[in-house]
Amino acid sequence: MDTTIKVDAEVRDRLTVLARERGISMRDLVAEFARATPTREELRERAARAEAYLRSRLAPQLDDEDLARAEGVWAAIESGDAPESLAEPRRRVA
């Protein structure tokens, strides 16, 4: 069953160029995008699997503070700021 998706002319033209550059139809381009773009739930599941892997194989002592710090580093990288170094040891209170 086919469905029509209405977009403005600028978006349509861009999709046409992108599809042409890949040598595929616009239909295939949109299908490729839908398959390749994870939903929020899929991203949450992926993050949970990554966290479980890190804790079980690489860093059993990993805690929520470590994860929050890593999120801060990624946010800085994405915004173009200089992130704090992950190599700096965290002070742990015994």
Biopython code that builds the backbone (N, CA, C, O; Angstrom):
import numpy as np
from Bio.PDB.StructureBuilder import StructureBuilder

atoms = [
    (1, "MET", "N", (0.846, -1.172, 0.000)),
    (1, "MET", "CA", (0.000, 0.000, 0.000)),
    (1, "MET", "C", (0.896, 1.241, 0.000)),
    (1, "MET", "O", (1.787, 1.361, 0.841)),
    (2, "ASP", "N", (0.673, 2.126, -0.901)),
    (2, "ASP", "CA", (1.446, 3.359, -0.997)),
    (2, "ASP", "C", (0.738, 4.486, -0.254)),
    (2, "ASP", "O", (-0.488, 4.512, -0.142)),
    (3, "THR", "N", (1.549, 5.417, 0.252)),
    (3, "THR", "CA", (1.041, 6.593, 0.944)),
    (3, "THR", "C", (1.747, 7.816, 0.385)),
    (3, "THR", "O", (2.928, 7.756, 0.042)),
    (4, "THR", "N", (1.034, 8.912, 0.294)),
    (4, "THR", "CA", (1.615, 10.170, -0.154)),
    (4, "THR", "C", (2.050, 10.964, 1.067)),
    (4, "THR", "O", (1.293, 11.107, 2.028)),
    (5, "ILE", "N", (3.272, 11.480, 1.024)),
    (5, "ILE", "CA", (3.780, 12.343, 2.086)),
    (5, "ILE", "C", (3.906, 13.738, 1.500)),
    (5, "ILE", "O", (4.569, 13.933, 0.482)),
    (6, "LYS", "N", (3.275, 14.700, 2.138)),
    (6, "LYS", "CA", (3.321, 16.070, 1.630)),
    (6, "LYS", "C", (4.426, 16.844, 2.351)),
    (6, "LYS", "O", (4.452, 16.929, 3.578)),
    (7, "VAL", "N", (5.333, 17.404, 1.555)),
    (7, "VAL", "CA", (6.402, 18.249, 2.074)),
    (7, "VAL", "C", (6.481, 19.489, 1.203)),
    (7, "VAL", "O", (5.967, 19.507, 0.085)),
    (8, "ASP", "N", (7.130, 20.532, 1.724)),
    (8, "ASP", "CA", (7.236, 21.723, 0.890)),
    (8, "ASP", "C", (8.235, 21.487, -0.243)),
    (8, "ASP", "O", (9.000, 20.523, -0.218)),
    (9, "ALA", "N", (8.218, 22.363, -1.216)),
    (9, "ALA", "CA", (9.029, 22.193, -2.428)),
    (9, "ALA", "C", (10.513, 22.113, -2.116)),
    (9, "ALA", "O", (11.236, 21.354, -2.762)),
    (10, "GLU", "N", (10.977, 22.872, -1.149)),
    (10, "GLU", "CA", (12.398, 22.858, -0.798)),
    (10, "GLU", "C", (12.825, 21.477, -0.297)),
    (10, "GLU", "O", (13.876, 20.966, -0.685)),
    (11, "VAL", "N", (12.012, 20.887, 0.557)),
    (11, "VAL", "CA", (12.311, 19.549, 1.080)),
    (11, "VAL", "C", (12.246, 18.528, -0.051)),
    (11, "VAL", "O", (13.130, 17.679, -0.169)),
    (12, "ARG", "N", (11.215, 18.602, -0.876)),
    (12, "ARG", "CA", (11.088, 17.693, -2.022)),
    (12, "ARG", "C", (12.315, 17.764, -2.918)),
    (12, "ARG", "O", (12.856, 16.735, -3.322)),
    (13, "ASP", "N", (12.753, 18.985, -3.230)),
    (13, "ASP", "CA", (13.914, 19.148, -4.109)),
    (13, "ASP", "C", (15.172, 18.570, -3.477)),
    (13, "ASP", "O", (15.988, 17.949, -4.158)),
    (14, "ARG", "N", (15.325, 18.775, -2.181)),
    (14, "ARG", "CA", (16.504, 18.216, -1.503)),
    (14, "ARG", "C", (16.465, 16.689, -1.512)),
    (14, "ARG", "O", (17.478, 16.038, -1.766)),
    (15, "LEU", "N", (15.305, 16.132, -1.238)),
    (15, "LEU", "CA", (15.175, 14.676, -1.288)),
    (15, "LEU", "C", (15.495, 14.142, -2.678)),
    (15, "LEU", "O", (16.124, 13.093, -2.818)),
    (16, "THR", "N", (15.064, 14.860, -3.695)),
    (16, "THR", "CA", (15.349, 14.452, -5.074)),
    (16, "THR", "C", (16.855, 14.421, -5.322)),
    (16, "THR", "O", (17.369, 13.464, -5.901)),
    (17, "VAL", "N", (17.556, 15.457, -4.889)),
    (17, "VAL", "CA", (19.009, 15.518, -5.073)),
    (17, "VAL", "C", (19.688, 14.389, -4.299)),
    (17, "VAL", "O", (20.560, 13.705, -4.835)),
    (18, "LEU", "N", (19.291, 14.191, -3.044)),
    (18, "LEU", "CA", (19.899, 13.136, -2.234)),
    (18, "LEU", "C", (19.686, 11.758, -2.854)),
    (18, "LEU", "O", (20.608, 10.943, -2.904)),
    (19, "ALA", "N", (18.477, 11.504, -3.322)),
    (19, "ALA", "CA", (18.186, 10.214, -3.954)),
    (19, "ALA", "C", (18.998, 10.045, -5.231)),
    (19, "ALA", "O", (19.570, 8.981, -5.469)),
    (20, "ARG", "N", (19.051, 11.072, -6.038)),
    (20, "ARG", "CA", (19.807, 11.012, -7.294)),
    (20, "ARG", "C", (21.285, 10.738, -7.019)),
    (20, "ARG", "O", (21.902, 9.921, -7.702)),
    (21, "GLU", "N", (21.859, 11.422, -6.014)),
    (21, "GLU", "CA", (23.263, 11.220, -5.682)),
    (21, "GLU", "C", (23.549, 9.789, -5.243)),
    (21, "GLU", "O", (24.650, 9.281, -5.457)),
    (22, "ARG", "N", (22.576, 9.148, -4.638)),
    (22, "ARG", "CA", (22.751, 7.758, -4.186)),
    (22, "ARG", "C", (22.348, 6.743, -5.259)),
    (22, "ARG", "O", (22.558, 5.541, -5.098)),
    (23, "GLY", "N", (21.773, 7.238, -6.344)),
    (23, "GLY", "CA", (21.338, 6.344, -7.400)),
    (23, "GLY", "C", (20.132, 5.509, -7.028)),
    (23, "GLY", "O", (19.976, 4.380, -7.493)),
    (24, "ILE", "N", (19.269, 6.080, -6.175)),
    (24, "ILE", "CA", (18.072, 5.357, -5.751)),
    (24, "ILE", "C", (16.855, 6.259, -5.936)),
    (24, "ILE", "O", (16.986, 7.455, -6.193)),
    (25, "SER", "N", (15.685, 5.673, -5.803)),
    (25, "SER", "CA", (14.459, 6.458, -5.915)),
    (25, "SER", "C", (14.206, 7.206, -4.603)),
    (25, "SER", "O", (14.776, 6.880, -3.561)),
    (26, "MET", "N", (13.345, 8.206, -4.683)),
    (26, "MET", "CA", (12.985, 8.929, -3.468)),
    (26, "MET", "C", (12.285, 7.982, -2.492)),
    (26, "MET", "O", (12.465, 8.089, -1.279)),
    (27, "ARG", "N", (11.503, 7.076, -3.018)),
    (27, "ARG", "CA", (10.827, 6.077, -2.180)),
    (27, "ARG", "C", (11.851, 5.275, -1.384)),
    (27, "ARG", "O", (11.692, 5.075, -0.180)),
    (28, "ASP", "N", (12.916, 4.812, -2.071)),
    (28, "ASP", "CA", (13.956, 4.044, -1.394)),
    (28, "ASP", "C", (14.738, 4.906, -0.405)),
    (28, "ASP", "O", (15.154, 4.420, 0.647)),
    (29, "LEU", "N", (14.939, 6.180, -0.736)),
    (29, "LEU", "CA", (15.632, 7.086, 0.170)),
    (29, "LEU", "C", (14.854, 7.247, 1.474)),
    (29, "LEU", "O", (15.431, 7.176, 2.559)),
    (30, "VAL", "N", (13.556, 7.462, 1.366)),
    (30, "VAL", "CA", (12.730, 7.625, 2.563)),
    (30, "VAL", "C", (12.700, 6.319, 3.362)),
    (30, "VAL", "O", (12.757, 6.345, 4.591)),
    (31, "ALA", "N", (12.610, 5.191, 2.680)),
    (31, "ALA", "CA", (12.620, 3.894, 3.365)),
    (31, "ALA", "C", (13.949, 3.683, 4.085)),
    (31, "ALA", "O", (13.976, 3.189, 5.212)),
    (32, "GLU", "N", (15.052, 4.058, 3.433)),
    (32, "GLU", "CA", (16.380, 3.936, 4.032)),
    (32, "GLU", "C", (16.466, 4.794, 5.293)),
    (32, "GLU", "O", (16.971, 4.343, 6.321)),
    (33, "PHE", "N", (15.978, 6.021, 5.215)),
    (33, "PHE", "CA", (15.966, 6.910, 6.371)),
    (33, "PHE", "C", (15.162, 6.293, 7.523)),
    (33, "PHE", "O", (15.611, 6.298, 8.669)),
    (34, "ALA", "N", (13.994, 5.773, 7.219)),
    (34, "ALA", "CA", (13.138, 5.196, 8.257)),
    (34, "ALA", "C", (13.801, 3.989, 8.921)),
    (34, "ALA", "O", (13.713, 3.822, 10.138)),
    (35, "ARG", "N", (14.463, 3.152, 8.126)),
    (35, "ARG", "CA", (15.154, 1.980, 8.686)),
    (35, "ARG", "C", (16.368, 2.378, 9.519)),
    (35, "ARG", "O", (16.648, 1.754, 10.542)),
    (36, "ALA", "N", (17.084, 3.403, 9.092)),
    (36, "ALA", "CA", (18.353, 3.765, 9.719)),
    (36, "ALA", "C", (18.209, 4.693, 10.921)),
    (36, "ALA", "O", (19.161, 4.854, 11.684)),
    (37, "THR", "N", (17.055, 5.299, 11.106)),
    (37, "THR", "CA", (16.880, 6.274, 12.183)),
    (37, "THR", "C", (16.204, 5.605, 13.368)),
    (37, "THR", "O", (15.047, 5.193, 13.278)),
    (38, "PRO", "N", (16.931, 5.496, 14.489)),
    (38, "PRO", "CA", (16.331, 4.831, 15.651)),
    (38, "PRO", "C", (15.290, 5.700, 16.344)),
    (38, "PRO", "O", (15.386, 6.927, 16.353)),
    (39, "THR", "N", (14.302, 5.043, 16.918)),
    (39, "THR", "CA", (13.301, 5.730, 17.725)),
    (39, "THR", "C", (13.904, 6.057, 19.092)),
    (39, "THR", "O", (14.975, 5.553, 19.430)),
    (40, "ARG", "N", (13.233, 6.887, 19.871)),
    (40, "ARG", "CA", (13.721, 7.195, 21.228)),
    (40, "ARG", "C", (13.844, 5.926, 22.060)),
    (40, "ARG", "O", (14.818, 5.745, 22.790)),
    (41, "GLU", "N", (12.856, 5.053, 21.946)),
    (41, "GLU", "CA", (12.889, 3.801, 22.704)),
    (41, "GLU", "C", (14.076, 2.945, 22.271)),
    (41, "GLU", "O", (14.752, 2.365, 23.121)),
    (42, "GLU", "N", (14.340, 2.854, 20.987)),
    (42, "GLU", "CA", (15.499, 2.096, 20.508)),
    (42, "GLU", "C", (16.804, 2.705, 21.019)),
    (42, "GLU", "O", (17.735, 1.977, 21.361)),
    (43, "LEU", "N", (16.875, 4.031, 21.073)),
    (43, "LEU", "CA", (18.072, 4.685, 21.619)),
    (43, "LEU", "C", (18.232, 4.378, 23.105)),
    (43, "LEU", "O", (19.343, 4.128, 23.571)),
    (44, "ARG", "N", (17.122, 4.397, 23.855)),
    (44, "ARG", "CA", (17.191, 4.053, 25.286)),
    (44, "ARG", "C", (17.665, 2.616, 25.474)),
    (44, "ARG", "O", (18.494, 2.338, 26.341)),
    (45, "GLU", "N", (17.135, 1.701, 24.657)),
    (45, "GLU", "CA", (17.541, 0.301, 24.751)),
    (45, "GLU", "C", (19.018, 0.136, 24.413)),
    (45, "GLU", "O", (19.728, -0.621, 25.075)),
    (46, "ARG", "N", (19.479, 0.840, 23.388)),
    (46, "ARG", "CA", (20.888, 0.782, 22.992)),
    (46, "ARG", "C", (21.778, 1.300, 24.122)),
    (46, "ARG", "O", (22.817, 0.711, 24.420)),
    (47, "ALA", "N", (21.370, 2.397, 24.743)),
    (47, "ALA", "CA", (22.146, 2.966, 25.850)),
    (47, "ALA", "C", (22.194, 2.000, 27.029)),
    (47, "ALA", "O", (23.239, 1.840, 27.661)),
    (48, "ALA", "N", (21.073, 1.361, 27.325)),
    (48, "ALA", "CA", (21.034, 0.404, 28.437)),
    (48, "ALA", "C", (21.946, -0.788, 28.159)),
    (48, "ALA", "O", (22.643, -1.260, 29.058)),
    (49, "ARG", "N", (21.946, -1.278, 26.916)),
    (49, "ARG", "CA", (22.839, -2.388, 26.564)),
    (49, "ARG", "C", (24.303, -1.969, 26.660)),
    (49, "ARG", "O", (25.140, -2.740, 27.131)),
    (50, "ALA", "N", (24.615, -0.756, 26.217)),
    (50, "ALA", "CA", (25.992, -0.260, 26.290)),
    (50, "ALA", "C", (26.429, -0.118, 27.743)),
    (50, "ALA", "O", (27.546, -0.492, 28.102)),
    (51, "GLU", "N", (25.556, 0.417, 28.564)),
    (51, "GLU", "CA", (25.879, 0.565, 29.980)),
    (51, "GLU", "C", (26.103, -0.789, 30.637)),
    (51, "GLU", "O", (27.055, -0.963, 31.397)),
    (52, "ALA", "N", (25.238, -1.740, 30.349)),
    (52, "ALA", "CA", (25.389, -3.081, 30.916)),
    (52, "ALA", "C", (26.709, -3.716, 30.467)),
    (52, "ALA", "O", (27.395, -4.360, 31.261)),
    (53, "TYR", "N", (27.057, -3.533, 29.199)),
    (53, "TYR", "CA", (28.320, -4.076, 28.685)),
    (53, "TYR", "C", (29.504, -3.433, 29.411)),
    (53, "TYR", "O", (30.418, -4.127, 29.856)),
    (54, "LEU", "N", (29.480, -2.104, 29.525)),
    (54, "LEU", "CA", (30.576, -1.417, 30.210)),
    (54, "LEU", "C", (30.729, -1.916, 31.639)),
    (54, "LEU", "O", (31.840, -2.195, 32.090)),
    (55, "ARG", "N", (29.616, -2.027, 32.347)),
    (55, "ARG", "CA", (29.677, -2.458, 33.741)),
    (55, "ARG", "C", (30.133, -3.911, 33.864)),
    (55, "ARG", "O", (30.859, -4.247, 34.800)),
    (56, "SER", "N", (29.727, -4.769, 32.948)),
    (56, "SER", "CA", (30.058, -6.187, 33.086)),
    (56, "SER", "C", (31.442, -6.543, 32.547)),
    (56, "SER", "O", (32.062, -7.490, 33.032)),
    (57, "ARG", "N", (31.933, -5.810, 31.562)),
    (57, "ARG", "CA", (33.183, -6.210, 30.915)),
    (57, "ARG", "C", (34.353, -5.260, 31.141)),
    (57, "ARG", "O", (35.499, -5.700, 31.220)),
    (58, "LEU", "N", (34.079, -3.971, 31.246)),
    (58, "LEU", "CA", (35.176, -3.012, 31.248)),
    (58, "LEU", "C", (35.334, -2.234, 32.554)),
    (58, "LEU", "O", (36.455, -1.961, 32.981)),
    (59, "ALA", "N", (34.238, -1.882, 33.175)),
    (59, "ALA", "CA", (34.313, -1.011, 34.348)),
    (59, "ALA", "C", (33.227, -1.376, 35.359)),
    (59, "ALA", "O", (32.210, -0.689, 35.451)),
    (60, "PRO", "N", (33.435, -2.448, 36.113)),
    (60, "PRO", "CA", (32.408, -2.866, 37.077)),
    (60, "PRO", "C", (32.104, -1.790, 38.122)),
    (60, "PRO", "O", (31.016, -1.771, 38.697)),
    (61, "GLN", "N", (33.066, -0.897, 38.366)),
    (61, "GLN", "CA", (32.882, 0.151, 39.370)),
    (61, "GLN", "C", (32.162, 1.373, 38.807)),
    (61, "GLN", "O", (31.929, 2.335, 39.538)),
    (62, "LEU", "N", (31.810, 1.355, 37.540)),
    (62, "LEU", "CA", (31.134, 2.480, 36.892)),
    (62, "LEU", "C", (29.862, 2.825, 37.658)),
    (62, "LEU", "O", (29.043, 1.954, 37.951)),
    (63, "ASP", "N", (29.710, 4.105, 37.976)),
    (63, "ASP", "CA", (28.507, 4.511, 38.700)),
    (63, "ASP", "C", (27.780, 5.615, 37.937)),
    (63, "ASP", "O", (28.229, 6.067, 36.884)),
    (64, "ASP", "N", (26.653, 6.034, 38.491)),
    (64, "ASP", "CA", (25.835, 7.046, 37.821)),
    (64, "ASP", "C", (26.569, 8.372, 37.653)),
    (64, "ASP", "O", (26.342, 9.083, 36.675)),
    (65, "GLU", "N", (27.435, 8.707, 38.586)),
    (65, "GLU", "CA", (28.220, 9.944, 38.479)),
    (65, "GLU", "C", (29.161, 9.873, 37.269)),
    (65, "GLU", "O", (29.333, 10.856, 36.548)),
    (66, "ASP", "N", (29.765, 8.699, 37.056)),
    (66, "ASP", "CA", (30.632, 8.509, 35.884)),
    (66, "ASP", "C", (29.838, 8.713, 34.593)),
    (66, "ASP", "O", (30.302, 9.381, 33.669)),
    (67, "LEU", "N", (28.652, 8.136, 34.540)),
    (67, "LEU", "CA", (27.828, 8.255, 33.347)),
    (67, "LEU", "C", (27.412, 9.703, 33.106)),
    (67, "LEU", "O", (27.401, 10.168, 31.966)),
    (68, "ALA", "N", (27.069, 10.416, 34.178)),
    (68, "ALA", "CA", (26.688, 11.823, 34.048)),
    (68, "ALA", "C", (27.875, 12.643, 33.549)),
    (68, "ALA", "O", (27.707, 13.543, 32.726)),
    (69, "ARG", "N", (29.052, 12.340, 34.037)),
    (69, "ARG", "CA", (30.258, 13.050, 33.592)),
    (69, "ARG", "C", (30.510, 12.793, 32.112)),
    (69, "ARG", "O", (30.849, 13.713, 31.367)),
    (70, "ALA", "N", (30.346, 11.555, 31.690)),
    (70, "ALA", "CA", (30.535, 11.219, 30.275)),
    (70, "ALA", "C", (29.516, 11.952, 29.408)),
    (70, "ALA", "O", (29.852, 12.421, 28.321)),
    (71, "GLU", "N", (28.281, 12.054, 29.879)),
    (71, "GLU", "CA", (27.258, 12.805, 29.142)),
    (71, "GLU", "C", (27.681, 14.260, 28.980)),
    (71, "GLU", "O", (27.482, 14.860, 27.924)),
    (72, "GLY", "N", (28.268, 14.821, 30.038)),
    (72, "GLY", "CA", (28.748, 16.200, 29.974)),
    (72, "GLY", "C", (29.849, 16.377, 28.945)),
    (72, "GLY", "O", (29.894, 17.383, 28.236)),
    (73, "VAL", "N", (30.731, 15.400, 28.866)),
    (73, "VAL", "CA", (31.809, 15.447, 27.874)),
    (73, "VAL", "C", (31.231, 15.410, 26.465)),
    (73, "VAL", "O", (31.633, 16.197, 25.609)),
    (74, "TRP", "N", (30.282, 14.494, 26.216)),
    (74, "TRP", "CA", (29.668, 14.409, 24.894)),
    (74, "TRP", "C", (28.931, 15.691, 24.540)),
    (74, "TRP", "O", (29.000, 16.158, 23.403)),
    (75, "ALA", "N", (28.226, 16.261, 25.512)),
    (75, "ALA", "CA", (27.500, 17.509, 25.257)),
    (75, "ALA", "C", (28.479, 18.618, 24.872)),
    (75, "ALA", "O", (28.200, 19.410, 23.972)),
    (76, "ALA", "N", (29.624, 18.674, 25.555)),
    (76, "ALA", "CA", (30.635, 19.688, 25.232)),
    (76, "ALA", "C", (31.186, 19.470, 23.823)),
    (76, "ALA", "O", (31.352, 20.421, 23.059)),
    (77, "ILE", "N", (31.463, 18.236, 23.494)),
    (77, "ILE", "CA", (31.985, 17.921, 22.156)),
    (77, "ILE", "C", (30.971, 18.332, 21.093)),
    (77, "ILE", "O", (31.332, 18.968, 20.102)),
    (78, "GLU", "N", (29.712, 17.974, 21.292)),
    (78, "GLU", "CA", (28.675, 18.290, 20.318)),
    (78, "GLU", "C", (28.456, 19.787, 20.161)),
    (78, "GLU", "O", (28.095, 20.245, 19.077)),
    (79, "SER", "N", (28.668, 20.552, 21.220)),
    (79, "SER", "CA", (28.459, 21.999, 21.147)),
    (79, "SER", "C", (29.708, 22.741, 20.697)),
    (79, "SER", "O", (29.680, 23.957, 20.507)),
    (80, "GLY", "N", (30.803, 22.008, 20.528)),
    (80, "GLY", "CA", (32.041, 22.629, 20.074)),
    (80, "GLY", "C", (32.893, 23.182, 21.196)),
    (80, "GLY", "O", (33.903, 23.836, 20.937)),
    (81, "ASP", "N", (32.507, 22.933, 22.437)),
    (81, "ASP", "CA", (33.302, 23.384, 23.578)),
    (81, "ASP", "C", (34.396, 22.362, 23.884)),
    (81, "ASP", "O", (34.331, 21.212, 23.450)),
    (82, "ALA", "N", (35.385, 22.796, 24.628)),
    (82, "ALA", "CA", (36.446, 21.886, 25.059)),
    (82, "ALA", "C", (35.941, 21.111, 26.276)),
    (82, "ALA", "O", (35.649, 21.705, 27.314)),
    (83, "PRO", "N", (35.838, 19.791, 26.151)),
    (83, "PRO", "CA", (35.339, 19.002, 27.288)),
    (83, "PRO", "C", (36.428, 18.837, 28.348)),
    (83, "PRO", "O", (37.624, 18.917, 28.067)),
    (84, "GLU", "N", (35.967, 18.605, 29.567)),
    (84, "GLU", "CA", (36.935, 18.263, 30.607)),
    (84, "GLU", "C", (37.521, 16.902, 30.245)),
    (84, "GLU", "O", (36.863, 16.092, 29.592)),
    (85, "SER", "N", (38.716, 16.662, 30.655)),
    (85, "SER", "CA", (39.389, 15.417, 30.289)),
    (85, "SER", "C", (38.790, 14.237, 31.041)),
    (85, "SER", "O", (38.554, 14.306, 32.248)),
    (86, "LEU", "N", (38.554, 13.174, 30.324)),
    (86, "LEU", "CA", (38.102, 11.941, 30.980)),
    (86, "LEU", "C", (39.261, 11.256, 31.678)),
    (86, "LEU", "O", (39.055, 10.399, 32.538)),
    (87, "ALA", "N", (40.483, 11.631, 31.311)),
    (87, "ALA", "CA", (41.656, 11.007, 31.887)),
    (87, "ALA", "C", (41.925, 11.490, 33.308)),
    (87, "ALA", "O", (42.620, 10.813, 34.066)),
    (88, "GLU", "N", (41.387, 12.648, 33.680)),
    (88, "GLU", "CA", (41.609, 13.164, 35.032)),
    (88, "GLU", "C", (40.903, 12.257, 36.023)),
    (88, "GLU", "O", (39.709, 11.992, 35.889)),
    (89, "PRO", "N", (41.630, 11.788, 37.002)),
    (89, "PRO", "CA", (40.995, 10.893, 37.970)),
    (89, "PRO", "C", (39.933, 11.626, 38.794)),
    (89, "PRO", "O", (40.106, 12.775, 39.199)),
    (90, "ARG", "N", (38.862, 10.936, 39.015)),
    (90, "ARG", "CA", (37.802, 11.487, 39.842)),
    (90, "ARG", "C", (38.162, 11.264, 41.307)),
    (90, "ARG", "O", (38.695, 10.216, 41.670)),
    (91, "ARG", "N", (37.874, 12.234, 42.124)),
    (91, "ARG", "CA", (38.142, 12.081, 43.556)),
    (91, "ARG", "C", (37.001, 11.281, 44.173)),
    (91, "ARG", "O", (35.837, 11.673, 44.089)),
    (92, "ARG", "N", (37.338, 10.191, 44.773)),
    (92, "ARG", "CA", (36.323, 9.363, 45.445)),
    (92, "ARG", "C", (36.516, 9.496, 46.941)),
    (92, "ARG", "O", (37.631, 9.414, 47.455)),
    (93, "VAL", "N", (35.419, 9.701, 47.617)),
    (93, "VAL", "CA", (35.456, 9.795, 49.070)),
    (93, "VAL", "C", (35.209, 8.414, 49.624)),
    (93, "VAL", "O", (34.216, 7.765, 49.294)),
    (94, "ALA", "N", (36.106, 7.975, 50.458)),
    (94, "ALA", "CA", (35.988, 6.622, 51.027)),
    (94, "ALA", "C", (35.089, 6.599, 52.227)),
    (94, "ALA", "O", (34.883, 5.542, 52.824)),
]
sb = StructureBuilder()
sb.init_structure("model")
sb.init_model(0)
sb.init_chain("A")
sb.init_seg("    ")
for serial, (resi, resn, name, xyz) in enumerate(atoms, 1):
    if name == "N":
        sb.init_residue(resn, " ", resi, " ")
    sb.init_atom(name, np.array(xyz, "f"), 0.0, 1.0, " ", f" {name:<3s}", serial, name[0])
structure = sb.get_structure()
